[in-house]
Amino acid sequence: PELMQPPEWAGKLAALARTRVGDAFSEASMAEGRDATFRAITAGLDARSQLETPWSVRASLMDPWRALPVAATLTGPLAHRQALERQPYGVAARATAMAFNVREPVMPRTEEGDADVEGTANGSDGKEPADAAPPPDPLAPRHGAVPVPSVQGAVFAMRFLLEESGLHMRRALEPVLAESGMERDALATLLSEAPPMVSRVKWMGKREPDEATARITRAMRAATRIDADALAHAIAHCDADLYVTADWAQAEPEPLPDALAGSVTGPILTAEMVPELGWVVIGSLADNAYDMSRIAAVLDPGGNDEYRWTAVRTGMQAIIDLSGDDRYWGAGLQGPAAGILGMSIIDDYAGNDRYDAPWLGAGAALAGAGILVDRGGNDTYRIERWGCGAAIGGAGILIDTKGSDDYEGSLFAQGVGGPAGLGALVDAEGNDRYRAAGAEPSTYLTPATSLSFSQGVGFGFRPMLAGGTGIMLDLGGDDRYFAGEFSQGGGYYLGIGIARDTGGRDFWNGDRYAQGWSAHQAVGALIDDSGDDVFLSRTAASQGAAWDQSVSVLVDRNGNDTYRADGLAQGSAAQQAFAMMIDCGGDDTLDAAAPVCQGGSGANEYRFDATGARSVSVLILLDGHRGAAGRSAERTRCSAGRLLPGTTITGTAPMSLSDAVAAAASRAAADAEPAPATALLMGISIIDASGGHQVPAR
């Protein structure tokens, strides 16, 4: 972790928060209790950490103040628009290397680095830096470009992409196959059952799994042994530019080989069987349809094409589609750009495209890599479960660089990292809509609510497999986010989940455990860099909320924002956890259900007898931090009570700390069976308002 340098703003903001909170706790003689909480969180990590636990989770639970810099660091490689357009696979490879803690990421760091999201001048307004290099000429050859002067040149290009990547992928899978003790096809069959099993068996707790669950879990454990360094190299190799000069209109179609009968419709320019790879097909300018369950690679120059997956396919696969409004769909357990014990990539250059699958699609992986790059058009993504950037044992990444897009899912979708997985959804521009709320009922039987585990979630299969890294990142536009329970920047059981939006006026709508949350030794973060945003969360545990020796943070860097939530929200923790909400400027409204909100801590009976530790809850409202708009005392409102300039200590707001202790002691004396874990609720609210004016209660 010491080699992973966070953006400057993240480090400075974390240091400022650490100082302010440290001073406040010292003044209130709460420093010893805070330190006990941090020791308890570390003890929880030590007791439950597993081999596949991400470095980012370990770093954040060992020192909760690292959570914000860690989250900013993990999103950094994905947050540069120019790099996404010029080197999308290199960006994906670097993000993969960083998520898995490979010490030398395969993509060199650029000078501009995190420039797009460093400050309001470069990223918060959605504009490129003034001195940015002009975009490359798509017709001019570039260093490392692969020439495509003819139909045979197209075949060579597809072989160049897949054969070299395949060598790296075979090396990446060697420890997986060795751990499983199975042949590739048998392991693929078991792994294909993993997403439905995990979706069905949501809460294992301390129960013993049945034999079928245990068998599939052993396959997933083998998948977590993937060689991340080789995986990153396999992804990075796909970044070779195609220098296309072929005159497709003048090329003569060829007859379809008998072996592909029923697998391709429409004229093709050629098809070639490549040993150890499979069929490579060069399509035409007409409309074509392909059954990708029987084809290794397609380069299609034009037309409104259809690509379908009717059976599970392992190994290497690639589609490059240069133009047209295309449809990609899967009928079973594998869909478009889903790598199972191999790598599957889709690179679509233009058109308003549609991606559909019930399982595993649009950038999904099971012991492999699934990378989808869509470079233009207003696209539609309909992946119900484990898609749009989702992985178990590998990297599932979706990068959409242009257009206003629509994302629809149900469960484990839109940036979900399962065990030893990086799942990332990155959208570079446009007014986008994200929805992950389907037919899966609420785990808590809450009416009109669905279970999501989506939109930037790191998910562990408790208690057998630690979670991975889930990232949802939007770099511009006025966006809308809708989801149910466990969504929008959260970690579950030794996982880390991050949701980040760098610009625009956004609307966030979630339910229980949403918008910067964590549970069971995990880490969650939501970062919104700018814009006048609305955050709405129903039920409980949201907007900077942590549960059970976990760490959560919600940071809004600028804008006039509105927050609405229920209990355990807006910088509130329970069960020996740490939660922090920081708003860096603007005229904001915070509304939540007292008593456990806005710097107030909740119940604490878990493991209290063993550790004697409680939770730490923090709400910080800063005035104009690093260029953010100043805060108006008259227009900043908090529903939980009056927050004074400087430092105010609260227990169960709006009571003072001493009042909270006295009230708890009185209740304990009256109860036949007192609960000592709730005798002290630690939390603080800090506000820096210019001019020293009071911020009135709402």
N, C-alpha and C positions, 0 to 999 in steps of 0.2 A: 504493500500500500504506500510506502514512503516514496516509491517511484512514480506514483500516479499524482500528478500535480493538478489541483483543482483550479478553476477560473479564479481570478483575483477577487472578484466580488463575493464569491462564496466563502473563501477563506476569511475575508475581512468581516463579513456579516456574522459568521460563526464565532469569530474571536470576540466581536462586540457583544453578542448575546451571552457568551460564556462569562465575560467580565461583569455585565449588568446583573445577571442572575447570581453570580458568585457573591457580588456585593450585597444584594438583597437578602440572600440566605444567611450571610454572615451577620448582617445587622439584626436579623430576627432569630439568631442562634439556631438556625436550621441547617447549617453547613454539615454537621455530623450526620444528620438524617439523610441529606442529599448523597453524601459519600456512601452511606450504607446502602442506599438504593442502587447506586451505580455498581457497587460490589455484588449486590444480589443479581443484577442483570448479567454481569460477567459470569457469575456462578451458574446461572441458567444456561449460558452459552457453553461453558465447560462441561456441564452435565449432559447436554443434548446434541452438541455439534457432531456432525458426521463428515466423512471424507469429502463429500461433494458440496458441503456448505460453502457458499461463495465468500471470497476474501472480503467483499464489501460488507457482508453481514458481520463477519468476525470483527472487522475494523470498527464498525459502528456500535456494536454491542460492548466492545472493550472500552470505547470512549464515545458516549452518545453525542458529544459535540461534533464528531466527525460526520454525522449522518448527512448534513447539508452539503459539505464539500464533496463527500463521496457520491451523492446523487448528481451533483453538477458535473463531476468528473466522468461518470458513466454516460451521461447524455452528451458530453462534449464532442466526441468523434462523430456523432450523428447530427450535430446542430449547425453544420456549415453548408449553406446552400450551394456554393460553387463546387465544393468537393462532392456533394451528392450528385450534381449534374455531370461532372467530369469523371469521377472515379467512384461510382456507387458501390462496386464490389470491394474496392480497397477500403472504403469507409466501413462497410459491413464486416470486413476482415479485422480491421482495427478494433471495432466495437466488440467483436467476438473475443479477440485476444485480451482485451481489457477486462471483459466480464469474467473470463476464466483465469485472469492473473498470469498470462504469459508475459514474461519480463521484457521481451523485445517484440512489440507489435510489428506486423509485417509491412504496415504502411508508415513511411516516415512522417514525422510531425511537420506540418507546414508552418510558415511564419505567421499566417493569419490565425491559425489554430482555432480558437473559440471566438473569433472576432465578431461573428454575426450575433452572438448573444451576450457579449461582454457589457454593453451599455446601450442607452437609448439611441445614441447616434448611429450605431451599426446594426442593431438587431431589433430593438423593441418597437421601432416604427415600421419594421418589415422591409427596409430598404438595404441595398447593398452598400458597402463602404464606398466613399467617393473615389478612392484610388483603385477600385477593383479592376482587375484585368478584363478586357473585353471577352465575350464568349468566343470559344473556338469556332472556326469556320468548318461546318460539317462536311464540306467537300474537299477540304485540304488535308493531306496526310499528316499525321502526328507521330511523334516518337513512339515506337512500340506498336504502331497500328498494324492490323492484319489486313492485307489487301484482298478485296473481293472483286477481281476484274471480270469474272466469268462465273458460269454455273459451277464448274469444277473448282474454281477458287472458293465458292461458297461451301462446298463439301470440305475442302481443306480447312477453312476457317472453323467449321463446327468440330472437326476432329482436333484441331489445335486447342480449342477451348476445353474439350472434354477429356482428351487422353492424358494431358499433363495433370489436370485437376484430379483425374481418376487415380493417378499414382499417389498423390498426396492423400486422397480419401482412403485408399487401401491401407496406407500407413496409419491413418487416424482410427480405422476400425479394427486393427489387429488386437489391441487390448480388449475391445468389446467382445470379439469372437472368442478370444482366449478365456475371458471371464465366464462367458455363457457355457462353453464347452459344447456348442451346438453348431450345426451348419447354418449358413446364411439364410436359406429359405425357411428352415424351421424357426430360427430366431425371429425372422420377419413376421411369421404367422403369429407368434406370441406377442411381439411388440404391437402389432396391429390391433390386438385386443386391449392394449393398455389404456388408450384414451376413453373408450366406453366404460371400462372398469373403474377408472379414476373418477369419471363423471357420475357413476352410480354409487360408489362407496365413498361418500364425501367425508364422513367423520369416523375414523377408525378409533381414535382415543387410545385406550389401553386394551381394546379387544384383540383377541387372537384372530388373524385372518384365516379364512377357509383355504383349502388346498389350491383351488383355482386362483384365488387372489394372491396367495403366496407364490405360485408358479409365475404369474405375470409380473409380480413385484421383483422376483429374481431376474427376470429379463430386463426390467427397467434398471435394476441395479447394474447389470452388465452394460447397459447403454450409457450409464454415467461415467464409465471408464474411458470414454472416447478421448483420443489424443487431441487436445485443443490447439496445440501449435500446428500440427499437420492439417487440422480442420481449417484454421485461418489461412494457411497457405493455399489450400484448395479453393477457397472462396476468392482470395485475392487474384489468382491466376485468371479468373473470368473477366478481369477489367481491361483486357486488350480491346482497343478500339477497332471497329470494323471500318475500313476505308473502301466504301462501296462505289465502284465505277461501272459495274456490269449493266448492260442494256437489257433489262428483263423482257422488254416488249419484242425484241428481235430474237430471243432465244426460242428454239423449237421444243415443244413439249415431247416427252418420251412416254412410251407405254408403261403402265404400272406393272411392276413385277408380280408374278402370280402369288408369291409369298405374302404380299400386302393386300391381296384381294379382300375387300370388305373393311379394310382399315383406313383407306384414303378415298375420298371422292373429290372430283374436280381434276383438272389437268395439273400435272407436275412437270417440272423441268428435268429432274433426275432423281433417282433413288439408288443408294449404294449400301451394301452390307459391309460393315467394318468389323473385323474380328475383335472379340472381347468388348465390343461396344454395342453393336446392333445396327439397325437400319437408320441411315441418315437420309432425310428427304428434303429436297429443295422444291418448294411449292411454286406458285405462279401468281400473276396479277389477278387471276380470277378468284372466285369464292371457293375455298377448300374446306374439307372437314377431315380431321385426323383422330384416330383412336390411339392415344399415347400409351396405352398399356402394351402396345406391340412395337413402338417406335422409340429410338434413342434420341434422335435430334431432328428438329425441323427449322429451316430458315425459310420464311415465307415473305416475299417482297411486297405483297399487296392483296387487296380484296378483304371482304368481310368474312373472316374465317371462324371455324369452330374447332375447338380442341376438347376432347373428352377422355376421361379416365374411367375404365370399366372394371379394372382389377388392380390389385396391388403390384407395383413394379419396384424392384430394388435397383441399386447401381446408379449409373450416371445418366442424366437426361437434361436436355436443353431445348428451349424454344426461343428463337429470335424472330419477331414479327415486326416488319418495318412500317406498315401502315394498314389502315382499315379499322372498322368498328368490329371488334372480335369478341367471341364468347368462349370462356374457358369453364368447364364444369366437370365435376366428379359425381359418380353415381353411388359409390360405396364408401370404403374407409380411406380412400386416398383421392385427393383432388389436385388441382393445379399447383405447381411449385411446392410439392410436398416430398421431401427427401426421406426415404426409409432405408436405412443401411446403405446410404449413398447420398448423392446430391442431385437436386432437381432445381433448375433455374428457368425463369421466364423473363425475357427482356422485350417489352412492348414499347415501340418508339412513338406511336401516334394512334389517335382514334379514341372514341368513347367506348370503352370496353366494359365487359361484365364478367365477374368471377363468382362461380357458385359451387358449393359443396356442402354436404351435411357434416363432414369430418375432414380435418387435415387438408387445408388449402390456403392459397394466397400467402405463401411464406410459412411453411410448417415443417417440422423435422422430428423424426424418431431415430436417434443414433445416426445423425447425418446433418445435412444442410438443405434447407429450402429457401431460396432467395427469389423474390419477385421484385422486378424494377419496372415501373410504369412511368414513361417519360412524357406523356401528354394526354390531354383529353379529360373530360368529366366522367369519371369511372364509377362503377357500382360494384361493391364487394358484399357478397352474401355467403359467409362461411359460418355455419351454425356453431360448431364446437371445435376447439383447438385449431384456430386459423387466424389469418391476418396478423402474422407475427407470433408464432407459438412453437415451443419446442420442449422435448424431453430428451436429454442427451444429445446436444448439438445446438445448431443455430437456425431459427426460423425468423426471417426478416422480410418485411414488406417496405419498400421505398417508393413513394409516389411523389414525383417532382413537380408536377403541374396539374392545374385544374381544380375545380370544386367537386369533391368526391363524396360518395355516400357509403358508409360502412355499417353493415348490419350483422349482428351475431346474437348468440344466446348464452353460451357457457364456455369459459376458458377461451376467450377470443380477444383480439386487438391488443397485442403486446403482453403475452403471458409466458413466463419462464417456469417450466416445470423442473423436476430434479435434473441438475447438471445441464440446464438449458438456458439459452438466451433467446427470448422472444421479444421482437421489437417491431413496432409500427411507426414509420416516420413519414409525415406528410409535409412537404416543403411549402406549399402555398394553397390559396383558395379558401372559400367559405365552405367548410366541411361539416358533415353530420355524422356523428358516431352514436350507434345505439347497440347496447348489449343487454337486452332484457327479453327473454323468451318464455318458454312454457315451463321451465324448471321451477317448481314452487319454492317459496321461502323456506329456508332451514328452520326458521323460528315460527313458521305458520302465520306470518304476518299477511293479512289480506291484501290483495292487489299488489303483491310484491314478488319478484322473482329472484332466484339465486343467479349471480353473474360470474364472479371470479374473473373479471375482465377489465380491460383498459388500464394497462400498466400494473400487472400483478405478478409477484413472485410466489409460486405455490409449492409447498412441500406436502408429501403424502404422509401425514402424521400417523404414527410415529416412526415410520419405516424409512423414509427417504427425505432428505433435506430439500428445500426449495431452490429454485434458480433465480434468474434475473429477468424481470419483465419491464419493458419500457414502452410507453406511448408518448410520442413527441410530435407536436405540431408547430411549425415555424412561421405561420402567418395566416391571417384571415379571421373573420368573425365566425367562430365555430360553436357547435352545439354538441354536448356530451350527455347521453342518457344511459343509465345503467341501474341495476338492482343492488343486491347485497354483495359486499366484498368487491369493490371496484374503485377505479380512478386513483391509482397511486397507493398500493398497499402490499404488504408482505405477510405471508402466512407460513408458519413453521419453518424457520431458518431460511426463508426466502427474502428477496428484496424487490419491491415494485416501485416504479417511478412514473408519474404522469407529469408532463411538462408542456406548457404552451407559451411561446415566446412573444406573441403579439396578437392584437385584435381584441374586440369586445366579445367575450365568450360567456357561454351559459353552461354551468355544470349542474347536473341533476342526478343524485344518487340516493341510496338507501342505507341501511345499517352497514357499518364499516365501509366508509367511502371518503374519498378526497383527503388522502394523507392519513393512513391508518396502518396498524400492525397488530398481530396477535401471535402469541406462542413463539417467543425468541426470534422475532423477525424485524424487518425494517421497512418502513413505507414513507414515501415523500410525494408531495404535490408542489410544483413550482410554477407560478404564473408570472411571467416577466413584465407584462404591461397590459394596459387596456382597462376599461371600466367593466368589471366582470360581476357575474352573479353566481353564487355558490348556494345550492339548495340541497340539503340532505335530510331525509326523514328517519325516524325511529331512534337511532342512537349510534354512538361511537364513530364520529366523523370529524373532518376538518381539523386534522392534527390531533388524533386520538390513538392511544396505545394501550394494549392489554397483555398482561402476562409476560413480564420481563422482556418487553419489546421497546422499540424506539420509533417514534413518528415525528414528522415535521411537515408543516404547511407554510410556504413562504409566498407572499405576493409582493413583488418588487415595486409596483407602481399602479396608479389608477384609483378611481373612486369606486369602491367595491361594496357589494352587499352580500352578507353571509346569513343564512338561515339554517338552523339545525335543532336537533332535540338534545337530550342529555349526553354526557360524556363527549363533549365537543369543544372545538376552538381552543386547543391547547389543554387537553385534559387526559389524564392517565389513570389506570387502575391496575391492581395486581402487580405491584413492584415494577412499574414501567416508567418510561420517560416520554413525555409528549410536549411539543413546542409549536406554537403558531406565531409567525412574525409577519406583520404587515408594515411595509417600509415607507408608506406615504399615501397621501390622498385623503379624501373625505369619505369615511367608511361607516357602514352600519353593521353591527354584530348583534344578532338576535339568537339566543339559545335558551334551552330550558334549564333554569337553576334547579337544584343546587350544584350539580357537577358540570361545570362549563367554564370557559374563559379563565383558565388558570386555577381551576378547582379540581382536586383529585377524588377518585371514586373508591369503591370497595377494595379490600385488600386481604381477604382471608387466605388466598393461595400462599402456602409456604411461609406464612408470617411467623408461626411458632419456631421455624427453623432459622430464619434470617433476622427477624425483628425489623425488617425494612419495609418502607412504604413506597408510594409512587411520587414522582416529581412532575408537576404540571406547570407550564409556562405560557403566558400570553404576553407578547411584546408588540406595542404599537409605536413605531418610530416616526420621527418627523423628517421627511425629505432625505432619506438615506441615499447617498451617492446619486444625486440628480433626480430622485423621485420627487413628485409634487409635494409641497408642504402640507401639513395637516392643519385643518381648521378646527379649533376647539369647539366652536359652536355647532359644527356639522358632523363630528365624529361621535357616534353613540354606541353604548354597550348596554345590552338589556340586563346583565347580571348585577349591575350596581354602579356606583360612581367610581371612576378610575381617576386618580389625581395625577398631575404632572410629577415626574420623578419616579419614585418607587412606592407602590402600594402592595402590602401583603394581604392576601385573602385566603380564607379557608374555603368553606362552602359559601361562595359569594352570594350576597354581599357582606357576609359577616367578616369580622377581623379574625386573625389567627387565634387570638386568645379566646374570642367568643366561640369559635368552632370547637376548640379543645374543651371549654366549659360545657357546651351543649352535649358533646359526645360523652363526657364524663357523667353528666346527669342522666343520659339515656342508659349508660352502662350500669349505673347504680340501680336503676329501676328494673332492668332486665334480669330475669332469673339466670339466663345463660349469656353473660356479656360477651361481646365480640371485640377483643383487644385490638384486632387488626384495623378496626375502623375508628380507633380512639384519636387518631390524628390524621387529618387530610392535608398533605403538604401541597402548596401551590402559590404562585405569585402572578400578579398582573403588573406590567410595567408600561408606562406611556411617556413618550417624550413629545410634548406639545409646545410649539413655539410660543414665546411670550409668557410662559408660566401660567396660562389660564387654566381653570378647571374645565374638565370635560363633563358636562352634565349627564345625569342618568336619563335614559330615554323616556 
